[in-house]
Structures are given as structure tokens and as C-alpha cells.
Amino acid sequence: MRRFFTFLSACILSHQFHGDPVSFSKDLAPILLTKCQSCHGPKKAKGKYRVDTFLRAMDKGASDQPGFTPRNLDESEVYYRLTTDDKDERMPSEGDPLSSKQIALFKRWIEEGSTFDGEQGASLASIIPPPVHPRSPEKYSLRIPIQALAYGADGNELFVGGYHEITVWNPKDGKLLRRIGNIGQRSYAIDLSPNGRLLAVACGAPGLYGEVRLLDASNGKLIDVLARTPDVALDARFAPDGTKLATASTDGRIRVFEQREQEWGILKTFVNHSDWVNAVTWSSDGKRLASASRDKTAKVFDLESGKRVVTFSGHSGSVNGVAFHPDGKQVYSTSDDKLLALWKIEDGKKSRDVHRFGAGVHKILSSGESLFISSNDKIAYEYSLQEGRQRNQFTGHGDWALSITFDSLNKLVASSGFDGRIHIWNHADAKAIHSFFALPGYELVEPTEISLE
């Protein structure tokens, strides 16, 4: 994390020794994001003042003075708060004062006219240059939860979310093949494009930033950074034809990006959820999206019209996963309420309760005729989509099963746990093949027995 702040500081100071005007997006937005937004953002707004967008930073809070007044330092409340000697009024109130060089940047920017060089209404996180993330540890000394994994196109590689990296393993013997760095602090979802060439990683640091990184799956080269938000990105899924990518974030938005020649641009944004969007998935024809949210609802959207089709409100807890039924007329959803439900798109009414688990469910993956489910009850499950009944249980986890993926070529199932361990099973009979810690250099130290004699 310190290296992330070092990068931001480098951005902040990059122009100050040149004659260029101060840039709000490159020079000031990183300061406001890391030093101010935690107390003056969408979740908490002290003094009724927010800085999470340019327009809000320019506006008034509870004070009579606006945050910034172009060419007028005396009528810029933020500048006063940054420079006052009164500790009760100085900002940031919960951290060290800004450096003299950082304050000088605000002073110059106000004197230059407080111009804005970003997209109106965009969040601070989306307008600053994409960060170069810290290096991951050479060796992991502690276990970390693994919340994202995906098989490569040929099944010979398993992509796993790590700390500021994606690690790539041989699923047959658990050997580390390579490491892809420059990833957000935590990875929450990994998806490969249908042709296996692109890797989408939904990642971020809670309460600080979120993004979806688009990478070349063969060499880990960064292609683009999409869906940048002030909090983590939770899911990213390619459309069946690979030309679109849907993302889900804690800001309650679903963003759909479309490939345009060599670039990816925003196509649609759905803002119908009132809380985190935990997961998103595509219908088989790529015309509709289903979403799962912490607001206890699941929804279906029509991509062409950009409108919500239906809302299902039959869960009593956060909805964590969704999958379309093969008939295209129904949707499966799972929740913290331990329920796997099947409901109709036509009217949002429940068709039936398919199964009630012993604990909450994390993720579901639709693949072929099967629905794969990871659960807090330390078990991974397979359900027949056509028959709507359980087909297999994959046991062996010593802790929560957080994510699951399926290798359709070699017929293998992989699931990741809260304890950092990956389990591999044979699909046909659900027999365990092997397991390993997907933590480079980690050595399991067994507790030492102490004799009381």
C-alpha cells in the first residue's frame, strides 16, 4: 500500500517543476482521493461536504464558502482548511497535514482559474491515471483468501487471484508457472474471453479504489483499465461472443463495455440497484444480463433497450450469484439466506426453491448443462441446470469455499478456499485429485506438540 501512495505522490509532483498549468485529474484528484475522500465521500460526508467528483468539490458544504473559488484563495474553503494553524479546523483532520508542495499545487490551481480536465460527473477514481500497483511479495508468509480463479482455454493453466497479482499454476501438479503483477490489492473475479486470449480481473482495495484490468492472457500485458470506481469491482464477465464485457461494482452500477477496433468503450450503464452489485452474468444469446446485489434483489436487464426487465425480491439476504436457466425464461439465484432459488423472468415470481444449504453461498458458475456453486459450508456443489437437482458434492475444503471453476475439456473442477488452498476434483465421480496452496513460497508450518510431562 505504501508503494501505491508513493506512485500517487509521483503523479502529484510530476508537473510542479515545469511551466505547465496544474492538472486537476493528474495532480489534485489523487490527493483528494487518498487524503480527503474517506471523510468527504459518498459513504461519509463530514460537514455535508464531498470531494468524490469535481463538481461536488467545487460546491458548498455546511460552510457558507464553496470548496474552491477560481482565482480567489480567500473564498476557497478547502484552501483555508489546508493552511490554517487551528488544529480543530485543519484538514485532513484524521491524518498528517499535506506537504508544502501539495498545498502549493492547490494554490497554483486556484490562482490559475480552477480549470477541470476530466469528464463532468466522473468520480475521482476514474479520472486519475491508472495506478502502477505495488509488487507482490516474493514469498507469502501468511495465508490469504482466494476469491477468484479461472481455467485457461486449454485447461493447462489455472489463473488465481493473489495479493497485487494473478498467479498461474499447472492444475495437474500444483506447480507455479508464472506470475502476473500490477493487479489491484485483492482480486474478486477472473474471466477469460471465449477465445482464451483476454483476461479480465475485477479487483481493488476496499474503500479506496476499484477497477477491472484487461490483460493479454498469454503474457499478462496490460491492455486497458475499465470500470474505475472509489471502491472495489466485484465481477467481470465476457459476453458469449467476446465483444462485450459486463462489470459489477460496489457503487451499485453495472457497466457494459464494447470492443471497438483496438479499444474498449462504455456501451451501457445500469443504475437500478441500491447497493453493491455482487455478480453479473449473460444470457446465452448475449442480449440480456442478470445481476445479483447486496440489496437482496436479483434483476434482469435488456441490453438493446438499456432497461430493466424484471426484479426478483424473494431472497432475505444479500444475493451473491445468478445464472440463466437453459430455457432462457428463468434465472437461478443464490444468497446469504442459504437458498438456491429458480424464478421466472416473465413476472419475477419464484418457480421453486431448488435447495437450501447449510450456510451462505458465495459464487455460482454456469457451464454447459451444469451449475457449480461454492459455499460457506466448506463444500462445492454441482447442479443439473435442466433437471434442477444436485448432481455432485465436492468435499475436502477445511474452510469456506469462495470460488469455483470448471475445465470442460479435461472434465476437472477447481475450487478455492478462504485458507488459500486450491482443490482439484474429477468431474465425473467428484473424487479429489489433489490440493495445494496457491501462495508462492508459502510453507505450511504444522503446530508443534508440547509435552506436559
C-alpha positions as CSV (number, residue, x, y, z in Angstrom):
1,M,0.0,0.0,0.0
2,R,2.9,2.4,0.7
3,R,4.1,1.9,-2.8
4,F,0.7,2.8,-4.1
5,F,0.8,6.1,-2.2
6,T,4.4,6.7,-3.5
7,F,3.1,6.3,-7.0
8,L,0.4,8.9,-6.3
9,S,2.9,11.3,-4.9
10,A,5.0,10.9,-8.0
11,C,1.9,11.8,-10.1
12,I,1.2,14.8,-7.8
13,L,4.7,16.2,-8.1
14,S,5.3,15.4,-11.8
15,H,4.4,18.8,-13.2
16,Q,5.3,21.2,-10.5
17,F,8.8,21.9,-11.7
18,H,7.6,22.6,-15.2
19,G,5.7,25.6,-16.5
20,D,2.5,23.5,-17.3
21,P,-0.8,24.5,-15.6
22,V,-1.8,22.3,-12.6
23,S,-3.9,19.4,-13.7
24,F,-6.9,18.6,-11.5
25,S,-7.1,15.0,-12.7
26,K,-3.3,14.2,-12.5
27,D,-2.2,16.5,-9.7
28,L,-5.1,17.2,-7.3
29,A,-7.5,14.3,-7.7
30,P,-5.0,11.8,-6.3
31,I,-4.6,13.9,-3.2
32,L,-8.3,14.4,-2.7
33,L,-8.9,10.6,-3.2
34,T,-6.3,9.4,-0.7
35,K,-6.3,12.2,1.8
36,C,-9.9,13.6,1.8
37,Q,-12.5,11.2,0.3
38,S,-12.7,8.8,3.3
39,C,-14.2,11.7,5.4
40,H,-15.9,13.6,2.5
41,G,-17.2,10.9,0.2
42,P,-20.4,9.1,-0.7
43,K,-20.4,7.0,2.4
44,K,-19.4,9.7,4.9
45,A,-19.7,13.4,4.3
46,K,-18.4,15.4,7.2
47,G,-19.8,19.0,7.2
48,K,-22.1,17.9,4.3
49,Y,-19.1,18.4,2.0
50,R,-18.0,15.8,-0.6
51,V,-15.0,15.6,-2.9
52,D,-15.7,12.4,-4.8
53,T,-16.3,14.4,-8.0
54,F,-15.1,17.7,-9.3
55,L,-18.5,19.4,-9.1
56,R,-19.0,18.3,-5.5
57,A,-15.5,19.5,-4.6
58,M,-16.3,22.9,-6.0
59,D,-19.7,23.2,-4.2
60,K,-20.5,24.3,-0.7
61,G,-20.9,22.0,2.3
62,A,-22.2,23.3,5.6
63,S,-19.9,26.3,5.2
64,D,-21.0,29.5,3.5
65,Q,-17.9,29.3,1.3
66,P,-17.6,27.0,-1.7
67,G,-14.8,24.4,-1.6
68,F,-12.9,26.3,-4.3
69,T,-13.5,29.7,-5.8
70,P,-11.5,30.3,-9.1
71,R,-8.7,32.9,-8.7
72,N,-9.8,33.7,-5.1
73,L,-7.9,32.0,-2.3
74,D,-9.8,33.8,0.5
75,E,-13.1,32.4,-0.7
76,S,-11.9,28.9,-1.1
77,E,-12.9,26.9,2.0
78,V,-10.6,23.9,1.2
79,Y,-7.5,26.1,0.9
80,Y,-8.3,27.7,4.2
81,R,-8.7,24.3,5.8
82,L,-5.4,23.1,4.4
83,T,-3.4,26.0,5.6
84,T,-4.9,27.1,8.9
85,D,-2.9,26.8,12.1
86,D,-6.1,25.9,14.0
87,K,-5.9,22.2,14.6
88,D,-9.7,21.9,15.1
89,E,-10.3,23.3,11.6
90,R,-7.3,22.0,9.7
91,M,-7.8,19.3,7.2
92,P,-7.2,16.4,6.9
93,S,-8.5,16.1,10.5
94,E,-7.5,12.4,10.9
95,G,-4.1,12.4,9.2
96,D,-0.9,14.3,8.7
97,P,-1.2,17.8,7.1
98,L,-0.5,18.0,3.4
99,S,3.1,18.8,2.4
100,S,4.0,22.3,1.4
101,K,4.5,21.1,-2.1
102,Q,1.0,19.6,-2.2
103,I,-0.6,22.8,-0.8
104,A,1.3,24.8,-3.4
105,L,-0.3,22.8,-6.1
106,F,-3.8,23.7,-4.8
107,K,-2.7,27.4,-4.5
108,R,-1.5,27.5,-8.1
109,W,-4.6,25.7,-9.4
110,I,-6.9,28.2,-7.7
111,E,-4.9,31.1,-8.9
112,E,-4.9,29.7,-12.5
113,G,-8.7,29.6,-12.5
114,S,-9.5,26.1,-11.2
115,T,-10.0,24.5,-14.6
116,F,-11.2,20.9,-14.9
117,D,-9.6,18.5,-17.3
118,G,-11.8,15.5,-16.8
119,E,-15.3,14.1,-17.6
120,Q,-18.0,16.0,-15.9
121,G,-19.6,14.0,-13.1
122,A,-16.9,11.3,-13.2
123,S,-15.6,10.0,-9.9
124,L,-12.1,10.9,-8.7
125,A,-11.0,7.3,-9.0
126,S,-12.0,7.2,-12.7
127,I,-10.1,10.4,-13.8
128,I,-6.7,9.9,-12.2
129,P,-4.1,8.0,-14.2
130,P,-4.3,4.2,-13.6
131,P,-2.0,3.3,-10.7
132,V,1.0,1.2,-11.1
133,H,0.4,-1.3,-8.3
134,P,3.0,-2.4,-5.7
135,R,4.9,-5.6,-6.3
136,S,3.6,-8.7,-4.7
137,P,5.7,-10.4,-2.1
138,E,8.3,-12.8,-3.4
139,K,7.1,-15.3,-0.8
140,Y,3.9,-15.4,1.1
141,S,4.3,-15.6,4.8
142,L,0.6,-15.8,5.6
143,R,-2.4,-17.4,4.0
144,I,-4.9,-15.1,2.2
145,P,-8.4,-15.9,1.0
146,I,-8.6,-16.7,-2.7
147,Q,-11.8,-15.3,-4.1
148,A,-11.1,-15.6,-7.8
149,L,-9.9,-18.3,-10.2
150,A,-10.4,-19.5,-13.8
151,Y,-9.1,-22.2,-16.0
152,G,-7.2,-21.3,-19.2
153,A,-8.6,-22.1,-22.6
154,D,-6.9,-25.5,-22.9
155,G,-7.1,-26.4,-19.2
156,N,-3.3,-26.5,-18.7
157,E,-3.3,-23.2,-16.7
158,L,-5.2,-22.1,-13.7
159,F,-5.4,-18.4,-13.1
160,V,-5.6,-17.5,-9.4
161,G,-6.1,-14.2,-7.6
162,G,-3.3,-13.2,-5.2
163,Y,-2.0,-10.1,-3.4
164,H,-1.5,-7.5,-6.1
165,E,-1.0,-10.3,-8.7
166,I,-2.5,-13.1,-10.6
167,T,-0.6,-16.4,-10.2
168,V,-0.7,-19.0,-12.9
169,W,-0.5,-22.7,-11.9
170,N,-0.3,-26.1,-13.5
171,P,-3.6,-27.6,-12.2
172,K,-2.3,-31.2,-12.7
173,D,0.6,-31.0,-10.3
174,G,0.1,-27.6,-8.4
175,K,3.4,-26.1,-9.8
176,L,3.7,-22.4,-10.2
177,L,4.1,-21.5,-13.9
178,R,4.3,-17.7,-13.8
179,R,3.1,-14.5,-12.0
180,I,1.2,-11.6,-13.5
181,G,1.8,-8.4,-11.4
182,N,0.4,-4.9,-11.4
183,I,-3.0,-6.0,-10.2
184,G,-5.2,-4.4,-7.6
185,Q,-4.7,-5.3,-4.0
186,R,-7.4,-8.0,-4.0
187,S,-9.0,-9.9,-6.9
188,Y,-12.7,-10.7,-6.7
189,A,-13.3,-12.3,-10.1
190,I,-11.4,-13.6,-13.1
191,D,-12.8,-14.3,-16.5
192,L,-11.3,-15.3,-19.8
193,S,-12.7,-14.3,-23.2
194,P,-14.3,-17.2,-25.2
195,N,-11.2,-17.4,-27.4
196,G,-9.0,-17.5,-24.4
197,R,-6.9,-14.5,-25.4
198,L,-8.1,-11.9,-22.9
199,L,-8.1,-12.0,-19.2
200,A,-10.5,-9.7,-17.2
201,V,-9.7,-9.2,-13.5
202,A,-12.2,-7.4,-11.2
203,C,-10.1,-6.0,-8.3
204,G,-9.4,-3.2,-5.9
205,A,-8.7,-2.1,-2.4
206,P,-11.8,-1.7,-0.1
207,G,-12.8,1.9,0.4
208,L,-10.0,3.3,-1.9
209,Y,-10.3,2.1,-5.5
210,G,-11.8,-0.5,-7.8
211,E,-11.1,-1.4,-11.4
212,V,-11.3,-4.1,-14.0
213,R,-7.9,-4.8,-15.6
214,L,-8.0,-6.2,-19.1
215,L,-4.8,-8.3,-19.9
216,D,-3.3,-10.4,-22.6
217,A,-3.8,-13.9,-21.2
218,S,-0.6,-15.3,-22.8
219,N,1.9,-12.8,-21.3
220,G,0.0,-10.7,-18.8
221,K,0.5,-7.5,-20.7
222,L,-2.0,-4.7,-19.6
223,I,-4.4,-3.8,-22.4
224,D,-6.8,-1.5,-20.6
225,V,-8.2,-0.4,-17.2
226,L,-12.0,-0.3,-17.1
227,A,-14.8,0.4,-14.6
228,R,-12.7,2.6,-12.3
229,T,-14.6,3.4,-9.1
230,P,-13.9,4.6,-5.5
231,D,-14.5,1.1,-4.1
232,V,-13.8,-2.4,-5.3
233,A,-15.0,-4.1,-8.5
234,L,-16.6,-7.4,-7.7
235,D,-17.3,-9.1,-11.1
236,A,-16.4,-9.0,-14.8
237,R,-17.9,-11.3,-17.4
238,F,-17.3,-11.5,-21.2
239,A,-20.4,-11.8,-23.4
240,P,-20.7,-15.2,-25.3
241,D,-19.2,-13.6,-28.5
242,G,-16.4,-12.0,-26.6
243,T,-17.0,-8.5,-28.0
244,K,-18.5,-7.1,-24.7
245,L,-17.6,-7.1,-21.1
246,A,-20.1,-6.6,-18.2
247,T,-18.7,-5.4,-14.8
248,A,-20.2,-5.2,-11.3
249,S,-19.1,-2.9,-8.5
250,T,-19.8,-1.8,-5.0
251,D,-21.2,1.5,-6.3
252,G,-24.3,-0.3,-7.4
253,R,-23.7,0.0,-11.1
254,I,-23.4,-2.5,-13.9
255,R,-21.2,-1.2,-16.7
256,V,-21.1,-2.8,-20.2
257,F,-18.0,-2.2,-22.3
258,E,-17.8,-2.9,-26.0
259,Q,-14.7,-3.6,-28.1
260,R,-14.2,-1.0,-30.8
261,E,-11.3,-1.9,-33.0
262,Q,-8.3,-1.9,-30.5
263,E,-10.1,-0.1,-27.7
264,W,-12.9,-0.8,-25.2
265,G,-15.5,1.8,-24.7
266,I,-18.6,2.1,-22.5
267,L,-21.8,0.9,-24.1
268,K,-24.4,0.9,-21.3
269,T,-24.6,1.7,-17.6
270,F,-27.4,0.2,-15.4
271,V,-28.0,2.0,-12.1
272,N,-31.1,0.1,-10.8
273,H,-29.5,-1.5,-7.7
274,S,-29.4,0.4,-4.4
275,D,-26.4,-1.4,-3.0
276,W,-23.4,-3.5,-4.1
277,V,-23.7,-5.5,-7.3
278,N,-22.0,-8.8,-6.4
279,A,-22.3,-10.6,-9.7
280,V,-23.4,-10.3,-13.2
281,T,-23.9,-12.9,-16.0
282,W,-25.0,-13.1,-19.7
283,S,-27.8,-14.9,-21.3
284,S,-26.7,-17.5,-23.9
285,D,-27.6,-15.1,-26.8
286,G,-25.8,-12.2,-25.2
287,K,-29.0,-10.0,-25.3
288,R,-29.7,-9.9,-21.6
289,L,-27.8,-9.6,-18.3
290,A,-28.8,-10.9,-14.9
291,S,-27.4,-9.4,-11.7
292,A,-27.1,-10.2,-8.0
293,S,-27.0,-7.5,-5.4
294,R,-26.5,-6.9,-1.7
295,D,-29.8,-5.0,-1.8
296,K,-31.4,-8.6,-1.6
297,T,-32.6,-8.5,-5.2
298,A,-31.7,-10.1,-8.5
299,K,-32.5,-8.3,-11.7
300,V,-32.6,-8.9,-15.5
301,F,-31.7,-6.2,-18.0
302,D,-32.3,-5.9,-21.7
303,L,-29.0,-4.7,-23.4
304,E,-30.6,-3.2,-26.5
305,S,-33.1,-1.0,-24.8
306,G,-31.0,-0.4,-21.7
307,K,-33.9,-1.1,-19.4
308,R,-34.6,-3.3,-16.5
309,V,-36.9,-6.3,-17.4
310,V,-37.7,-7.7,-14.0
311,T,-36.7,-7.7,-10.3
312,F,-36.8,-10.8,-8.1
313,S,-37.2,-10.0,-4.4
314,G,-37.6,-13.5,-3.0
315,H,-34.3,-13.6,-1.0
316,S,-33.9,-12.4,2.6
317,G,-30.2,-11.8,2.4
318,S,-27.5,-10.5,0.0
319,V,-27.8,-12.1,-3.4
320,N,-24.4,-13.4,-4.4
321,G,-24.8,-15.3,-7.7
322,V,-27.1,-15.6,-10.7
323,A,-27.3,-17.9,-13.7
324,F,-29.8,-18.1,-16.6
325,H,-31.7,-21.4,-17.0
326,P,-31.1,-23.1,-20.4
327,D,-34.7,-22.2,-21.4
328,G,-33.9,-18.5,-21.3
329,K,-37.1,-17.9,-19.4
330,Q,-35.9,-18.5,-15.8
331,V,-33.0,-17.5,-13.6
332,Y,-31.2,-19.3,-10.7
333,S,-30.0,-17.1,-7.8
334,T,-28.1,-17.8,-4.6
335,S,-27.9,-15.8,-1.4
336,D,-26.6,-15.4,2.1
337,D,-30.0,-16.8,3.1
338,K,-28.6,-20.2,2.1
339,L,-31.2,-20.6,-0.7
340,L,-30.8,-21.6,-4.3
341,A,-33.9,-20.3,-6.0
342,L,-35.3,-20.6,-9.5
343,W,-37.6,-17.7,-10.7
344,K,-39.4,-16.5,-13.8
345,I,-38.2,-13.6,-15.9
346,E,-41.8,-13.0,-17.1
347,D,-43.1,-11.9,-13.7
348,G,-40.3,-12.2,-11.2
349,K,-42.1,-14.9,-9.3
350,K,-40.4,-17.9,-7.8
351,S,-40.7,-21.2,-9.7
352,R,-39.4,-23.2,-6.7
353,D,-36.8,-23.4,-4.0
354,V,-34.1,-25.7,-5.5
355,H,-32.0,-26.3,-2.5
356,R,-31.3,-24.9,1.0
357,F,-27.7,-25.1,2.0
358,G,-26.2,-25.3,5.5
359,A,-24.5,-21.9,5.0
360,G,-24.5,-18.9,2.7
361,V,-23.4,-19.3,-0.9
362,H,-20.6,-17.3,-2.4
363,K,-20.5,-17.8,-6.2
364,I,-22.2,-19.8,-8.9
365,L,-20.8,-20.7,-12.3
366,S,-22.9,-21.8,-15.2
367,S,-21.1,-24.1,-17.6
368,G,-22.8,-26.3,-20.2
369,E,-25.6,-28.2,-18.5
370,S,-24.2,-27.7,-15.0
371,L,-24.3,-25.1,-12.3
372,F,-21.3,-25.1,-10.0
373,I,-21.6,-23.5,-6.6
374,S,-19.1,-22.5,-3.8
375,S,-20.5,-22.3,-0.3
376,N,-19.6,-21.3,3.3
377,D,-20.4,-24.9,4.4
378,K,-16.9,-25.9,3.0
379,I,-18.5,-27.8,0.1
380,A,-18.6,-27.1,-3.6
381,Y,-21.7,-28.3,-5.5
382,E,-22.8,-29.2,-9.0
383,Y,-26.5,-29.0,-10.1
384,S,-28.1,-30.1,-13.3
385,L,-29.5,-27.0,-15.0
386,Q,-32.0,-29.0,-17.0
387,E,-33.1,-31.3,-14.1
388,G,-32.7,-28.7,-11.3
389,R,-31.3,-31.2,-8.9
390,Q,-28.0,-31.8,-7.2
391,R,-25.5,-34.0,-9.2
392,N,-22.3,-33.9,-7.2
393,Q,-20.7,-32.7,-4.0
394,F,-17.0,-31.8,-4.0
395,T,-15.7,-32.1,-0.4
396,G,-12.3,-31.5,1.2
397,H,-12.2,-27.8,2.0
398,G,-11.2,-27.0,5.5
399,D,-12.7,-23.6,5.3
400,W,-15.2,-21.6,3.2
401,A,-15.2,-22.5,-0.5
402,L,-15.1,-19.0,-2.1
403,S,-14.9,-19.6,-5.8
404,I,-15.2,-22.3,-8.3
405,T,-14.3,-23.0,-12.0
406,F,-14.7,-25.9,-14.5
407,D,-12.4,-27.3,-17.1
408,S,-14.8,-28.5,-19.8
409,L,-12.0,-30.1,-21.9
410,N,-10.4,-32.2,-19.2
411,K,-13.5,-32.5,-17.1
412,L,-12.0,-31.2,-13.9
413,V,-13.4,-28.9,-11.2
414,A,-11.3,-26.5,-9.2
415,S,-12.4,-24.6,-6.1
416,S,-10.6,-22.0,-3.9
417,G,-10.8,-21.6,-0.2
418,F,-10.6,-18.9,2.5
419,D,-7.4,-20.6,3.7
420,G,-5.6,-20.0,0.3
421,R,-5.8,-23.7,-0.8
422,I,-7.0,-24.9,-4.2
423,H,-8.7,-28.2,-4.5
424,I,-9.0,-30.2,-7.8
425,W,-11.6,-32.9,-8.4
426,N,-12.5,-35.3,-11.1
427,H,-15.9,-34.1,-12.5
428,A,-17.4,-37.5,-13.3
429,D,-17.2,-39.0,-9.8
430,A,-16.3,-36.0,-7.7
431,K,-13.2,-37.7,-6.4
432,A,-10.4,-35.5,-5.1
433,I,-7.3,-35.5,-7.2
434,H,-5.0,-33.2,-5.2
435,S,-4.9,-29.8,-3.4
436,F,-2.2,-27.1,-3.0
437,F,-1.7,-23.7,-1.5
438,A,-1.8,-21.1,-4.4
439,L,0.6,-18.8,-2.5
440,P,4.1,-18.6,-4.0
441,G,6.7,-19.6,-1.5
442,Y,4.3,-20.3,1.3
443,E,5.4,-23.1,3.7
444,L,2.8,-24.7,5.9
445,V,4.2,-24.9,9.4
446,E,2.4,-27.6,11.4
447,P,1.8,-26.8,15.1
448,T,4.5,-28.2,17.4
449,E,3.3,-30.6,20.1
450,I,4.3,-29.6,23.6
451,S,4.8,-32.3,26.2
452,L,3.5,-31.6,29.6
453,E,5.5,-34.4,31.3
